[in-house]
C-alpha cells in the first residue's frame, strides 16, 4: 500500500528545494552583474585649464604685441665688428631683430669705423637716408655717442637708443641703455667669495665712472656676503685704471695681485680688463669676465689658453633693453622709454645675469647658491648695499 500522505509531502519538499535553489542562483547572478558594472565605472578626471602667461616686453618669446607698427623702420649702427660676434653688437642686433619680427618693422644695420670720427656721422646719416625713425647706436664713448646726441637734437621726430650711452637731461627722443652694475658686480663677488681658497679676491676696473664704481662696490659687497655665510674673512683687492684699452697694464696688475695672494680676479675695464683675466687664467687663477660671456670672446669658446679657469661673467643682456625700448616706442609706453634719461638693465627685468661655468672645475652647488642669491635680489629679499645711481656703498 502506497503512503499517499508521505509521498505528497516529499513532492512538496522537493519543489521547495528546487525553488530555493533557483532563487539563490538568481540572486547570485544579479549580485555578480552589479559587481561587474560597479568595477567598470571609472570617473574620468577633468584636466585643469591652462592659462597662458601674461606677455612681457622683456620676454620676446611670449610677448604678443597689441598692435603693429605703422611705417616704422629701425636702423642699428655698431662699431668695428660685425653683428655675428658675441658682444654688445650682436646683443643689440638680436634685440632689434626680435622687435622687428614681433612688430613687423623693417630694419637694417651699418658698421662704423671707430678710428674715423666722420664715419660715425656718416653711418647715422645712412640710417636717416634709409628712412629710419628708430636709430640704435652702440658705443661707450667717442664720436658715435657725440653724434647720436647731436642728431637727436636735430631730428626730434626720430627716436634714438644709445646702447652703453649715459644720457642726462637729453632730448626726449633719446634714451641711453645702462645697467644696475652693482647687481652684476655683487653676483660676481659672491661667486668669487664662494670659490676662493686663499681668501683673497681681486678686481681690476676702468676709470672711476659711476658704472665702474657700482661694479667695484657691488663686487666687494658680494664677497662680503659670501664671507659672512661661510664664517670667514675675505680680503678684496681692487684698483681703478686710467684706460679701457691697455691690456698690458691690466695683465701686469693682475699678476701683481696674484703675487699678493689673490686666487680669483674680476676684470671690468674693457680691453684692460680682458688683458687682466687672460693673464691670470694663463697662470691657473680663476677669473670672472664682464658685459658678455667672455668664455666665448676672450677665451675663444674654450680654444684659448686658460679657458678652463674662467668661472663666470657678469652679463648685460642689452638685447632686452633694445627690445623693451623699441616696444615702448611702438606701444607709446613712455615709462619704459624714459626720454632724456636712461633705461636700466637689472636682474628684475632679465637684463643682468651671470654666465655658467663652461669648462671650469667648480661644483654645481656653488652656482646654485649664486642663482639663489640672484633670485633673492630679484624679489627684493636682499640688496647689494650699493646706490644704483651713484655706486656709493649705502649699507657697509
C-alpha positions as CSV (number, residue, x, y, z in Angstrom):
1,X,0.0,0.0,0.0
2,X,1.4,3.3,-1.0
3,X,1.7,6.0,1.7
4,X,-0.1,8.8,-0.2
5,X,0.5,11.4,2.5
6,X,4.2,10.9,2.8
7,X,4.6,10.8,-1.0
8,X,2.7,14.2,-1.3
9,X,4.9,15.7,1.4
10,X,8.0,14.6,-0.3
11,X,6.9,16.2,-3.6
12,X,6.2,19.4,-1.8
13,X,9.6,19.4,-0.1
14,X,11.3,18.7,-3.4
15,X,9.6,21.6,-5.1
16,X,10.6,23.9,-2.2
17,X,14.2,22.8,-2.5
18,X,14.1,23.5,-6.3
19,X,12.5,26.9,-5.7
20,X,15.0,27.9,-3.1
21,X,17.9,26.8,-5.3
22,X,16.7,28.7,-8.3
23,X,16.1,31.8,-6.1
24,X,19.7,31.6,-4.7
25,X,21.1,31.2,-8.3
26,X,19.1,34.2,-9.5
27,X,20.4,36.4,-6.6
28,X,24.0,35.3,-7.3
29,X,23.7,36.3,-10.9
30,X,22.3,39.7,-10.0
31,X,25.0,40.3,-7.5
32,X,27.8,39.3,-9.9
33,X,26.2,41.5,-12.6
34,X,26.0,44.5,-10.2
35,X,29.6,44.0,-9.0
36,X,30.9,43.9,-12.5
37,X,29.1,47.1,-13.5
38,X,30.4,48.9,-10.5
39,X,34.0,47.9,-11.1
40,X,33.9,49.0,-14.7
41,X,32.7,52.5,-14.0
42,X,35.7,54.9,-13.7
43,X,35.3,58.6,-13.3
44,X,37.4,60.4,-16.0
45,X,39.3,63.3,-14.3
46,X,38.7,66.7,-15.9
47,X,42.1,68.2,-16.9
48,X,42.9,71.6,-15.4
49,X,42.5,74.6,-17.6
50,X,45.9,76.0,-18.6
51,X,46.2,79.8,-18.6
52,X,48.7,81.5,-21.0
53,X,51.3,83.5,-19.1
54,X,51.0,87.2,-19.3
55,X,53.2,88.5,-22.1
56,X,56.1,90.8,-21.1
57,X,58.3,93.1,-23.0
58,X,61.4,91.5,-21.5
59,X,60.4,88.1,-22.8
60,X,60.1,88.3,-26.6
61,X,59.4,84.6,-26.8
62,X,56.0,85.1,-25.1
63,X,55.4,88.8,-25.9
64,X,52.3,89.3,-28.0
65,X,52.3,92.9,-29.3
66,X,49.0,94.7,-29.1
67,X,49.5,96.5,-32.4
68,X,51.7,96.5,-35.4
69,X,53.9,99.5,-36.1
70,X,52.8,101.7,-39.0
71,X,55.7,102.6,-41.3
72,X,58.3,102.2,-38.6
73,X,61.9,101.4,-39.7
74,X,64.7,100.6,-37.3
75,X,68.4,101.0,-38.0
76,X,71.5,99.9,-36.0
77,X,75.0,101.4,-36.0
78,X,77.7,99.3,-34.5
79,X,81.5,99.9,-34.4
80,X,84.3,97.9,-36.0
81,X,83.0,94.3,-35.7
82,X,80.0,92.6,-37.3
83,X,76.8,91.5,-35.5
84,X,77.6,87.8,-35.6
85,X,80.3,88.0,-32.9
86,X,79.2,87.7,-29.2
87,X,79.2,91.1,-27.5
88,X,77.1,94.3,-27.4
89,X,76.9,94.5,-31.2
90,X,75.3,91.1,-31.5
91,X,73.1,91.5,-28.5
92,X,71.8,94.9,-29.8
93,X,71.2,93.4,-33.2
94,X,69.3,90.5,-31.7
95,X,67.1,92.8,-29.7
96,X,66.3,94.9,-32.8
97,X,65.5,91.8,-34.8
98,X,63.2,90.4,-32.2
99,X,61.3,93.6,-32.1
100,X,61.3,93.8,-35.9
101,X,59.7,90.3,-36.1
102,X,57.1,91.0,-33.4
103,X,56.1,94.4,-34.7
104,X,56.7,93.8,-38.5
105,X,59.3,96.5,-38.6
106,X,61.8,96.9,-41.5
107,X,65.3,97.0,-40.2
108,X,69.0,97.3,-41.3
109,X,72.4,98.0,-39.8
110,X,75.7,99.7,-40.6
111,X,79.2,99.2,-39.3
112,X,81.2,102.3,-38.3
113,X,84.9,102.6,-38.2
114,X,85.8,103.9,-34.7
115,X,89.2,105.2,-36.0
116,X,87.4,107.7,-38.3
117,X,85.2,110.1,-36.3
118,X,83.5,111.3,-39.5
119,X,82.3,107.8,-40.2
120,X,80.1,107.8,-37.2
121,X,78.3,110.8,-38.5
122,X,78.1,109.2,-42.0
123,X,76.6,106.0,-40.7
124,X,73.8,107.7,-38.7
125,X,73.1,109.7,-41.8
126,X,72.8,106.4,-43.7
127,X,70.2,105.4,-41.2
128,X,68.2,108.5,-41.9
129,X,68.5,108.0,-45.6
130,X,67.1,104.5,-45.1
131,X,64.1,106.2,-43.6
132,X,64.6,105.0,-40.1
133,X,62.6,106.6,-37.3
134,X,64.3,104.5,-34.7
135,X,68.1,104.6,-34.6
136,X,70.2,102.4,-32.2
137,X,73.9,103.2,-31.8
138,X,76.3,101.0,-29.8
139,X,79.3,102.7,-28.1
140,X,80.5,103.5,-24.6
141,X,82.0,106.9,-25.7
142,X,83.6,108.8,-28.5
143,X,82.3,110.2,-31.8
144,X,79.4,107.8,-32.1
145,X,78.0,108.9,-28.8
146,X,78.6,112.6,-29.6
147,X,76.9,112.4,-33.0
148,X,74.0,110.4,-31.6
149,X,73.3,113.2,-29.2
150,X,73.6,115.8,-31.9
151,X,71.3,114.0,-34.3
152,X,68.8,113.5,-31.6
153,X,68.7,117.3,-31.1
154,X,68.4,117.9,-34.8
155,X,65.8,115.3,-35.6
156,X,63.2,115.4,-32.8
157,X,60.8,113.1,-34.7
158,X,63.3,110.3,-34.8
159,X,63.9,108.1,-31.7
160,X,67.5,107.4,-30.7
161,X,68.5,104.5,-28.4
162,X,72.1,104.6,-27.2
163,X,73.5,101.2,-26.0
164,X,76.0,101.9,-23.2
165,X,75.3,105.7,-23.5
166,X,74.7,107.6,-20.3
167,X,72.0,110.2,-21.1
168,X,71.4,113.1,-18.6
169,X,68.9,115.9,-19.4
170,X,68.9,114.9,-23.0
171,X,66.2,115.4,-25.6
172,X,63.0,113.4,-25.1
173,X,63.6,111.3,-28.2
174,X,66.9,110.0,-26.9
175,X,67.4,107.3,-24.2
176,X,70.6,105.5,-23.0
177,X,70.7,101.9,-22.0
178,X,72.6,101.5,-18.8
179,X,72.7,98.8,-16.1
180,X,72.5,98.4,-12.3
181,X,76.1,97.3,-12.4
182,X,76.2,96.9,-8.7
183,X,74.0,93.8,-9.1
184,X,76.3,92.3,-11.7
185,X,79.3,93.0,-9.6
186,X,77.5,91.7,-6.5
187,X,76.9,88.3,-8.1
188,X,80.5,88.1,-9.4
189,X,81.9,88.9,-5.9
190,X,79.6,86.5,-4.2
191,X,80.8,83.7,-6.5
192,X,84.4,84.8,-6.0
193,X,83.9,84.6,-2.3
194,X,82.5,81.1,-2.5
195,X,85.3,79.8,-4.7
196,X,88.4,81.4,-3.1
197,X,90.7,79.2,-1.1
198,X,93.3,81.8,-0.3
199,X,90.6,84.1,1.0
200,X,91.9,86.9,-1.2
201,X,90.0,88.1,-4.3
202,X,90.8,90.9,-6.7
203,X,89.0,93.3,-9.1
204,X,90.5,95.4,-11.9
205,X,88.3,98.3,-13.1
206,X,88.4,101.1,-15.6
207,X,88.3,104.8,-14.7
208,X,86.0,105.6,-11.7
209,X,82.9,106.5,-13.6
210,X,79.6,105.6,-11.8
211,X,79.2,102.3,-13.7
212,X,82.7,101.2,-12.6
213,X,82.2,102.4,-9.0
214,X,79.0,100.3,-9.0
215,X,80.9,97.3,-10.3
216,X,83.6,97.6,-7.7
217,X,81.5,98.2,-4.7
218,X,79.0,95.6,-5.8
219,X,81.8,93.0,-6.2
220,X,83.2,93.8,-2.8
221,X,79.8,93.6,-1.1
222,X,79.1,90.3,-2.8
223,X,82.3,88.9,-1.5
224,X,81.4,90.2,2.0
225,X,78.1,88.3,1.9
226,X,79.9,85.1,0.9
227,X,82.4,85.6,3.8
228,X,79.5,86.1,6.2
229,X,77.7,83.0,5.1
230,X,80.9,80.9,5.3
231,X,82.0,82.4,8.6
232,X,85.4,83.7,7.5
233,X,87.3,86.8,6.4
234,X,87.9,87.6,2.8
235,X,90.3,90.3,1.6
236,X,89.3,92.2,-1.5
237,X,91.9,93.9,-3.6
238,X,90.9,96.5,-6.3
239,X,92.1,99.4,-8.4
240,X,90.7,101.9,-10.9
241,X,93.0,102.1,-14.0
242,X,93.1,105.1,-16.3
243,X,92.3,103.4,-19.6
244,X,89.9,100.9,-21.1
245,X,92.3,99.9,-23.8
246,X,95.5,99.0,-22.1
247,X,95.6,95.2,-21.8
248,X,99.3,95.2,-20.9
249,X,98.7,97.3,-17.7
250,X,95.7,95.1,-16.9
251,X,97.8,92.0,-17.2
252,X,100.6,93.4,-15.1
253,X,98.1,94.5,-12.4
254,X,96.5,91.0,-12.3
255,X,99.9,89.3,-11.9
256,X,100.8,91.7,-9.1
257,X,97.5,90.8,-7.3
258,X,98.3,87.1,-7.7
259,X,101.6,87.7,-6.0
260,X,99.6,89.2,-3.1
261,X,97.6,86.0,-2.8
262,X,94.6,86.6,-5.0
263,X,93.2,83.4,-6.5
264,X,90.1,85.0,-8.2
265,X,90.4,88.0,-10.5
266,X,87.4,90.0,-11.8
267,X,88.1,92.3,-14.8
268,X,85.7,95.2,-15.5
269,X,87.8,97.5,-17.6
270,X,87.2,96.9,-21.3
271,X,90.3,95.6,-23.1
272,X,92.3,96.4,-20.0
273,X,90.2,94.0,-18.0
274,X,90.4,91.4,-20.7
275,X,94.2,91.6,-20.5
276,X,93.9,91.1,-16.8
277,X,91.8,88.0,-16.8
278,X,93.6,86.4,-19.7
279,X,97.0,86.8,-17.9
280,X,95.5,85.5,-14.7
281,X,93.9,82.5,-16.3
282,X,97.1,81.6,-18.0
283,X,98.7,81.4,-14.6
284,X,96.0,79.0,-13.4
285,X,94.0,81.5,-11.4
286,X,90.2,81.7,-11.6
287,X,88.7,84.7,-13.4
288,X,85.4,86.4,-14.0
289,X,84.6,88.4,-17.1
290,X,82.1,91.2,-17.7
291,X,79.4,92.5,-20.1
292,X,79.3,89.4,-22.3
293,X,80.1,85.8,-21.7
294,X,83.9,86.1,-22.1
295,X,84.3,82.4,-22.4
296,X,83.2,82.9,-26.0
297,X,85.0,86.1,-26.7
298,X,88.3,86.5,-24.7
299,X,88.7,82.7,-24.4
300,X,87.5,81.9,-28.0
301,X,84.8,79.4,-26.9
302,X,87.3,77.3,-25.0
303,X,90.1,77.3,-27.6
304,X,92.3,79.9,-25.8
305,X,94.9,79.0,-23.1
306,X,93.3,79.2,-19.7
307,X,89.7,78.8,-20.8
308,X,89.1,76.3,-18.1
309,X,89.8,79.0,-15.5
310,X,87.0,81.4,-16.4
311,X,84.3,80.6,-13.9
312,X,81.6,83.2,-15.0
313,X,80.9,86.6,-16.4
314,X,78.6,89.4,-15.2
315,X,76.5,89.5,-18.4
316,X,74.5,92.5,-19.6
317,X,71.7,91.4,-21.9
318,X,71.4,94.7,-23.9
319,X,69.1,92.8,-26.3
320,X,66.5,93.1,-23.5
321,X,67.0,96.9,-23.3
322,X,66.9,97.4,-27.1
323,X,63.7,95.2,-27.4
324,X,62.0,96.9,-24.5
325,X,62.7,100.5,-25.7
326,X,61.6,99.7,-29.3
327,X,58.5,98.1,-27.9
328,X,57.8,101.1,-25.7
329,X,58.0,103.4,-28.8
330,X,55.5,101.3,-30.7
331,X,53.2,100.9,-27.7
332,X,53.6,104.5,-26.8
333,X,54.7,103.4,-23.3
334,X,56.9,106.3,-22.2
335,X,57.5,104.9,-18.7
336,X,59.6,102.2,-20.4
337,X,61.1,104.8,-22.8
338,X,62.4,107.4,-20.3
339,X,63.3,110.0,-22.9
340,X,66.2,112.3,-22.0
341,X,67.4,109.7,-19.4
342,X,68.3,106.1,-19.1
343,X,66.7,102.6,-19.2
344,X,68.4,100.4,-16.7
345,X,69.1,96.7,-17.2
346,X,68.6,94.7,-13.9
347,X,68.1,91.2,-12.5
348,X,64.4,92.2,-12.1
349,X,63.8,92.8,-15.9
350,X,66.1,90.0,-17.1
351,X,68.8,92.4,-18.3
352,X,71.5,91.1,-16.0
353,X,72.7,87.6,-15.1
354,X,75.8,85.5,-14.5
355,X,77.2,83.1,-17.1
356,X,77.7,79.4,-16.5
357,X,81.0,77.7,-15.6
358,X,81.7,76.1,-19.0
359,X,84.9,74.1,-18.6
360,X,85.8,75.2,-15.0
361,X,86.2,72.5,-12.4
362,X,83.7,74.1,-9.9
363,X,80.9,72.4,-8.0
364,X,77.4,72.9,-9.4
365,X,76.2,73.6,-5.9
366,X,78.2,76.8,-5.8
367,X,76.4,78.0,-9.0
368,X,73.1,77.0,-7.4
369,X,73.9,79.3,-4.5
370,X,74.6,82.2,-6.8
371,X,71.3,81.5,-8.6
372,X,69.5,81.6,-5.3
373,X,71.2,84.9,-4.4
374,X,70.2,86.3,-7.8
375,X,66.6,85.2,-7.1
376,X,66.7,86.9,-3.7
377,X,67.9,90.1,-5.3
378,X,65.1,89.9,-7.9
379,X,62.4,89.7,-5.3
380,X,64.0,92.3,-3.0
381,X,64.8,89.9,-0.2
382,X,68.3,91.2,-0.1
383,X,70.1,94.3,-1.6
384,X,73.6,94.9,-2.9
385,X,74.0,97.7,-0.3
386,X,75.1,100.0,-3.1
387,X,73.3,103.0,-4.5
388,X,72.2,102.0,-8.0
389,X,72.7,105.5,-9.4
390,X,76.0,106.8,-7.8
391,X,77.6,103.5,-6.9
392,X,78.3,104.6,-3.3
393,X,78.0,102.0,-0.6
394,X,74.8,102.5,1.4
395,X,75.0,99.5,3.7
396,X,78.6,98.7,4.6
